[in-house]
């Protein structure tokens, strides 16, 4: 899943060099938006319980 996420983020303009910061932002709950208007966010999976 992570490879797909990174690939899709690169496709819409996110730079590979910035990925560590973007991943931190996603795990902190931020919504990331590309200049093209694509948004990425993390949502809880109701099938998983901690």
PyMOL commands that place a pseudoatom at each C-alpha (Angstrom):
pseudoatom trace, name=CA, resn=UNK, resi=1, chain=A, elem=C, hetatm=0, pos=[0.000, 0.000, 0.000]
pseudoatom trace, name=CA, resn=UNK, resi=2, chain=A, elem=C, hetatm=0, pos=[2.803, 2.415, 0.848]
pseudoatom trace, name=CA, resn=UNK, resi=3, chain=A, elem=C, hetatm=0, pos=[4.378, 1.988, -2.594]
pseudoatom trace, name=CA, resn=UNK, resi=4, chain=A, elem=C, hetatm=0, pos=[1.056, 2.793, -4.232]
pseudoatom trace, name=CA, resn=UNK, resi=5, chain=A, elem=C, hetatm=0, pos=[0.587, 5.873, -2.044]
pseudoatom trace, name=CA, resn=UNK, resi=6, chain=A, elem=C, hetatm=0, pos=[4.051, 7.228, -2.807]
pseudoatom trace, name=CA, resn=UNK, resi=7, chain=A, elem=C, hetatm=0, pos=[3.637, 6.507, -6.526]
pseudoatom trace, name=CA, resn=UNK, resi=8, chain=A, elem=C, hetatm=0, pos=[0.282, 8.271, -6.658]
pseudoatom trace, name=CA, resn=UNK, resi=9, chain=A, elem=C, hetatm=0, pos=[1.650, 11.239, -4.706]
pseudoatom trace, name=CA, resn=UNK, resi=10, chain=A, elem=C, hetatm=0, pos=[4.568, 11.559, -7.138]
pseudoatom trace, name=CA, resn=UNK, resi=11, chain=A, elem=C, hetatm=0, pos=[2.214, 11.339, -10.115]
pseudoatom trace, name=CA, resn=UNK, resi=12, chain=A, elem=C, hetatm=0, pos=[0.299, 14.433, -8.959]
pseudoatom trace, name=CA, resn=UNK, resi=13, chain=A, elem=C, hetatm=0, pos=[3.325, 16.562, -8.135]
pseudoatom trace, name=CA, resn=UNK, resi=14, chain=A, elem=C, hetatm=0, pos=[4.696, 15.637, -4.720]
pseudoatom trace, name=CA, resn=UNK, resi=15, chain=A, elem=C, hetatm=0, pos=[8.492, 15.366, -4.822]
pseudoatom trace, name=CA, resn=UNK, resi=16, chain=A, elem=C, hetatm=0, pos=[10.274, 12.227, -3.613]
pseudoatom trace, name=CA, resn=UNK, resi=17, chain=A, elem=C, hetatm=0, pos=[12.760, 14.302, -1.611]
pseudoatom trace, name=CA, resn=UNK, resi=18, chain=A, elem=C, hetatm=0, pos=[9.882, 15.704, 0.447]
pseudoatom trace, name=CA, resn=UNK, resi=19, chain=A, elem=C, hetatm=0, pos=[8.175, 12.364, 1.155]
pseudoatom trace, name=CA, resn=UNK, resi=20, chain=A, elem=C, hetatm=0, pos=[9.438, 11.884, 4.742]
pseudoatom trace, name=CA, resn=UNK, resi=21, chain=A, elem=C, hetatm=0, pos=[7.845, 15.183, 5.761]
pseudoatom trace, name=CA, resn=UNK, resi=22, chain=A, elem=C, hetatm=0, pos=[4.661, 14.402, 3.872]
pseudoatom trace, name=CA, resn=UNK, resi=23, chain=A, elem=C, hetatm=0, pos=[4.374, 10.991, 5.535]
pseudoatom trace, name=CA, resn=UNK, resi=24, chain=A, elem=C, hetatm=0, pos=[4.830, 12.637, 8.937]
pseudoatom trace, name=CA, resn=UNK, resi=25, chain=A, elem=C, hetatm=0, pos=[2.067, 15.077, 8.073]
pseudoatom trace, name=CA, resn=UNK, resi=26, chain=A, elem=C, hetatm=0, pos=[-0.269, 12.295, 7.012]
pseudoatom trace, name=CA, resn=UNK, resi=27, chain=A, elem=C, hetatm=0, pos=[0.339, 10.290, 10.182]
pseudoatom trace, name=CA, resn=UNK, resi=28, chain=A, elem=C, hetatm=0, pos=[-0.263, 13.440, 12.250]
pseudoatom trace, name=CA, resn=UNK, resi=29, chain=A, elem=C, hetatm=0, pos=[-3.692, 13.788, 10.657]
pseudoatom trace, name=CA, resn=UNK, resi=30, chain=A, elem=C, hetatm=0, pos=[-3.062, 16.546, 8.123]
pseudoatom trace, name=CA, resn=UNK, resi=31, chain=A, elem=C, hetatm=0, pos=[-4.671, 16.648, 4.693]
pseudoatom trace, name=CA, resn=UNK, resi=32, chain=A, elem=C, hetatm=0, pos=[-2.044, 17.144, 1.984]
pseudoatom trace, name=CA, resn=UNK, resi=33, chain=A, elem=C, hetatm=0, pos=[-3.083, 18.865, -1.237]
pseudoatom trace, name=CA, resn=UNK, resi=34, chain=A, elem=C, hetatm=0, pos=[-1.120, 19.009, -4.469]
pseudoatom trace, name=CA, resn=UNK, resi=35, chain=A, elem=C, hetatm=0, pos=[-1.011, 22.066, -6.700]
pseudoatom trace, name=CA, resn=UNK, resi=36, chain=A, elem=C, hetatm=0, pos=[-3.283, 20.136, -9.093]
pseudoatom trace, name=CA, resn=UNK, resi=37, chain=A, elem=C, hetatm=0, pos=[-5.948, 19.863, -6.368]
pseudoatom trace, name=CA, resn=UNK, resi=38, chain=A, elem=C, hetatm=0, pos=[-5.505, 16.216, -5.358]
pseudoatom trace, name=CA, resn=UNK, resi=39, chain=A, elem=C, hetatm=0, pos=[-5.803, 15.551, -1.639]
pseudoatom trace, name=CA, resn=UNK, resi=40, chain=A, elem=C, hetatm=0, pos=[-4.383, 12.775, 0.506]
pseudoatom trace, name=CA, resn=UNK, resi=41, chain=A, elem=C, hetatm=0, pos=[-5.345, 11.968, 4.077]
pseudoatom trace, name=CA, resn=UNK, resi=42, chain=A, elem=C, hetatm=0, pos=[-5.269, 9.026, 6.451]
pseudoatom trace, name=CA, resn=UNK, resi=43, chain=A, elem=C, hetatm=0, pos=[-8.537, 7.648, 7.778]
pseudoatom trace, name=CA, resn=UNK, resi=44, chain=A, elem=C, hetatm=0, pos=[-9.113, 4.984, 10.389]
pseudoatom trace, name=CA, resn=UNK, resi=45, chain=A, elem=C, hetatm=0, pos=[-9.920, 1.528, 9.098]
pseudoatom trace, name=CA, resn=UNK, resi=46, chain=A, elem=C, hetatm=0, pos=[-12.990, 0.302, 10.995]
pseudoatom trace, name=CA, resn=UNK, resi=47, chain=A, elem=C, hetatm=0, pos=[-11.831, -3.303, 10.461]
pseudoatom trace, name=CA, resn=UNK, resi=48, chain=A, elem=C, hetatm=0, pos=[-8.675, -2.686, 12.529]
pseudoatom trace, name=CA, resn=UNK, resi=49, chain=A, elem=C, hetatm=0, pos=[-8.696, -2.278, 16.277]
pseudoatom trace, name=CA, resn=UNK, resi=50, chain=A, elem=C, hetatm=0, pos=[-5.699, -1.314, 18.380]
for i in range(1, 50): cmd.bond("trace and resi %d" % i, "trace and resi %d" % (i + 1))
show_as sticks, trace
zoom trace
